[in-house]
């Protein structure tokens, strides 16, 4: 007979509801002291792998460690679902392709625009200086119009040519 997990989560990703359930069950388990289940037994008891529980406990580690001398001296972390969700949200925000318009490039561009040079001449100048991964002219204009370059307001905005 297959085991049915008590955790309200799909088999791939933790949800906030699943994290709150884990927080309640894990921290209650830790309060049992000598009678607390070790991590592998806890995971097996709820139909999850030990590795999955360890990864999630690391995400929501509160900084409080509890030693258990009965089960071989393991150190068990206290868990917070809110901290784990915050870590996950921060990591998910970093997904996607990195922009080729970097802060260093934007500073160079602003300097050239203040001197009265065009975007194309700035790109040619940086290309001659052996810059790699330079954005295309059209991309630069897109970022300028979007306001991604904070100091551009001080420099005259060139008209788009491409």
N, C-alpha and C positions, 0 to 999 in steps of 0.2 A: 504494500500500500504506500503510495507516494506521500511524502510529508508536505503539509500545507503550512506555509510560513505565516506567522502572526504579524509580520511587518507589512504595512500598506505601501509596498513599493514594487515597481516592476523589477525584473531581473537585471537591468542595466544601470540605472541611475538612482541615486538617493533623492528623495523629495523631502521637503521640510517636514511633512507629516511623518515620514519614516525616520527622519533624524530625531524628531521629538519623542517618538516611541523608543528609539534606541537610547536616548538620553535618560528617559524614565527607567527603563529596564536595567541599563548598565549601572547607573548611579545607585539604584536600589540594590542591585547585586553587590556592589562594593561595600554597602553599609552592613552587609551580613558578616563582615570580618572573617573569622575562621571558616565559616560555612559558605563563603562566596565561591561561586563557580570560577574555575580558571577560564581564560579566554577561549581555548579550544572547545571546552565543554559548553560554554555559553553560546558560542557560534553554532555548534551542532544542535543544541537544544532549540534554537530558533530557525534552523534550516538555512544558515548562511555559512560561507566559508570563513575560516579564521583569518585569512589574508584580507578579505573584504572588511571584516570588523576592525582589524589593525589599521588599515588605511583610513577608515572613517574616524577611528579614535584619534589618530594623528592629526586629522584635519580640525577636530574640535577640542584639542588638548587645552585645558584651562591653566596649566602650569602647576596643578596640584597633583603630586604623586602619592600613591598609597602602596606601602610595601606589604607583601603577603608572605610570611615566613613559612606557612604551612605548605604552599605549592611551590617549593623550590626557590623562594626568594624573589619571585617575579615582582616587578614594579608595575602597578596598574594606574593608568592615567584617569583622572576625572574628565568627563565629557560634557561639552556644551553644544547643543544643536545650533544655536545662534552663531557661535564662532565658526563652526563647520560650514554653515551656509554662507557666511561672509567670505571665507577663504575660497569656496567654490565660485562665488559670484565674481571675485577679483580675478581668478584664473580665467573665467569665461570671458571677461572683458578684454583680455589680451589676445583673443582669437582673431584670426584674419591676417591679411597681408599687411606687412609693414609699409608705411608711406616712404616714398623716395624723396619727399620734401622734408628734409631734416631741419633741426634748429640751426645747425651750422650753415647749411645751404641758404636758409631764409635770411640769416645775418648777412651773408655775402650778397644776396640779391638786393636787400634793402640798401646796402652801401652803394651798389651800382646804380640803383634807381635814384638815389639821392644825388648822384653825380650826373644824372641825366641820361644814363645809358639805357638801352632797350633790354628786354628780357633775352632776346636772341644774342645780343653781344655779351651779356653776362654768361650765358650758357657756353658760348665759344671761348670766353676767357677762362672759365673753370675747366673746360675740356682741355685747353692748352696747359693747364696746371696739373693735368693727369688725374682729375677727379674721376671716380668710377661711379656707376649707377646714377648718372644725372637724369633728372626727369625730362620729359619732352616739353617743348615750348607750350603746347596746348594744356598740359597738366599744370604748369606753372600759372598760366592765366586762370585756370579753373580754381586753384587754391587762392590766388590773389582776389578774385571776385568773391570767393566764399569767406574771406576775412581770416584765413588761417595764419596769416603773417601779421602779428600785432603791430609791428613798427611801420607797416606799409601806409598807414594813415598819414604818417609824416612825409612820406615820399610821394611824388606824383605817380599816379597809376597810368601805365601806358595803355594805348588802345590795342585791342587784339588784332593780330594780323593773320593768324593761322587757325 
